[in-house]
Amino acid sequence: MHILITGGAGFLGQRLARQLLHHPQVKRLTLADVMTLPNFQNTADQAANQAANQATDQATIVSRQVDLTNAKAVKALITPDITAVYHLAAVVSSQAEAKFDLGVAVNADGTRNLLEAIRHQATGAQLIFASSLAVFGGELPDVITDKTAVTPQSSYGTQKAIAELWVNDYTRKGFINGVVLRLPTVVVRPGKPNAAASSFASSIIREPLNGQAAICPVDTRLPLWLASPETVTANLVHALSLSNYNFEANRTINLPGLTLTVQAMVESLVRVSGQSTADFIQYEPEESISRIVASWPSQFEVNRAIALGFTRDRSFEDIIHAFIKDNLT
Amino acid sequence: MHILITGGAGFLGQRLARQLLHHPQVKRLTLADVMTLPNFQNTADQAANQAANQATDQATIVSRQVDLTNAKAVKALITPDITAVYHLAAVVSSQAEAKFDLGVAVNADGTRNLLEAIRHQATGAQLIFASSLAVFGGELPDVITDKTAVTPQSSYGTQKAIAELWVNDYTRKGFINGVVLRLPTVVVRPGKPNAAASSFASSIIREPLNGQAAICPVDTRLPLWLASPETVTANLVHALSLSNYNFEANRTINLPGLTLTVQAMVESLVRVSGQSTADFIQYEPEESISRIVASWPSQFEVNRAIALGFTRDRSFEDIIHAFIKDNLT
């Protein structure tokens, strides 16, 4: 299998690549990103991979700097030997809200460019699209199901919802073999805050554990729908095995998660690392972020995802422990 | 008010124009279509209108031949004095299924061109978008509500669903003042059959009443969601009065209709015009049409639309009588 990951320089793209590198069926991995690809291209990983690849079954890995808004470049990216594409690249929520045209260009039109390229140059290839709970918003039922109408209250959510519809129709037409995975908010992300409205959800855990101040911009009673990077990555890999599954009409799946209020997240942090750690959190409500995050749902009925073999985290404390183990030890 | 109608040469566009011509607040009406505009531009209507306009309060009417896929032409169409746009132009369902790229270009990208032009040149203008029950499909609840997920099983439905999302987001951002009206299947249309999968629903009434054979391509037990041209036109006009209504999060409205099986429609025809008329109907199931039409829902909860002042037909026999009165007498 030759697998392409868009957003390959991103946090999830990099994690996913590390997993797929050791997948028995993956022979070739292409990481595409609008950014240069730091971890594989310019570091020891790449060299190590190339060397290892000679001797073992590990996949060959290639990096490509591509702007998805450039249809011609996307066309060149999609070669007929590609068997599956993970489409993770996106302009994140707060940025898509602030820069409407950029969000549209990347999240909606960029996705279309990718689908068109697969349709014509790698017809029927698997497409695993990372969507988001941000497709939901406004007045919602207590629990979201597969039958709940999407009513996004952000441009990011709108663009993801539109891309979901494209993926489903391109699949129905036989142009691609698509599946849409609606990711929960991923915590705890390592590194720096980004322009996602949900960025604080990682910051309020990560920064205190690093002995740094973090700002919580939302009401602590706000419930969130969360999954760890480990679980989300494992679920992305799992989707690859569903290429022959008969999804019937609907290819859009709400991935499993945990429902926690911000307060409960902080309490978990206290239990894992003590009150002095949690004291690094400053509470400074910010309307623009609160409005977006509060419009997202926090409870999902995910029987279908579980039946399909997708997994969920056991507890938020486990998530914090995993973050510490991976990043702070 | 200066009102623009896209699809102005179409059946609904023409009907709507005739209504708006006498609307007390409408001073100017622009009819745009990819086709030349027959009824107003080239016939006595136009001359009569121009003459009448001098003496009465009737609106000035102008015709423009414009292809919505041409962003530049759409830009030129939208002048700052436009107060409301009815967006009726579309590639219809069977055609959009057969010609995927054309459907995408007109129904999705053409709508985007229009929204962009309004955003930049007539910011905040009203946009009344004619969507369709075809946004629904697959495994559906018995009764569709405002909270039902759209899962289109046709490219037409997909493109309409995408345009609905754009209209909502452009409105939320303050670029336009949009509302989406999901039209039932409109019967009885005069004239010739078109490439809509639902075209037969008019044909099986219209052709027999004209003493001509009609083909029914679907199972007669299939229930449909129907509204007359009069009611749909009246509801389109009514939407104009909702420009200051606070819709909150969701601008998409399922318009009222009647639920009837094809069998019940034929029985109404028999009651109005006798069995000999109904004998003109030939039953020749066609899979490509049946599949699309059977994927559409036939029952809707429309309390919200009724509360907003939208209306529904009294009976299908009334609809047939109105067709006869308008077209055959």
Interface residues (C-beta under 8 A of the other chain):
Chain A: F100 G137 G138 E139 P141 D146 K147 T148 A149 V150 T151 P152 Q153 S155 T158 A161 I162 L165 W166 N168 D169 R172 K173 E248 A249 N250
Chain B: F100 G137 G138 E139 P141 D146 K147 T148 A149 V150 T151 P152 Q153 S155 T158 A161 I162 L165 W166 N168 D169 R172 K173 E248 A249 N250
